[in-house]
Every structure is written in structure tokens, then in C-alpha cells.
Amino acid sequence: MADNQTETRQERREKKLKQKRERIPQHGKGLVRIYKEAILKRINKLRNEKEKQQGK
């Protein structure tokens, strides 16, 4: 009986991990755009600050 319980627990675990793996690629596509925007925003901010300092 203990073997059946651990087996079902293992099956639940495998199912959960499979679902988790399926979700990962979907999020990756959107994250790339978000990171790109954040980096570009930071670069532009630094450029503007640098231009202000040189203008003074």
C-alpha cells in the first residue's frame, strides 16, 4: 500500500513538473521584449545625463 501512495505522489510530481516546463517557453518570449526595453531605457537615461553634464 505504501508503494501505491508513493507512486501516485511521484505521478503527481511528474505531472506538476511537466506543466511547469510547458509554461516556461511562453513566458520567455515576452520577457525578452521587457528586458530589451529596460536596457534601452537605462541607456537613454545615461546618455541624457551625460549630455547634461557636458553642457554645463
Secondary structure, DSSP 8 states (H G I E B T S, - for coil): -HHHHHHHHHHHHHHHHHHHHHHHHHHHHHHHHHHHHHHHHHHHHHHHHHHHHHH-
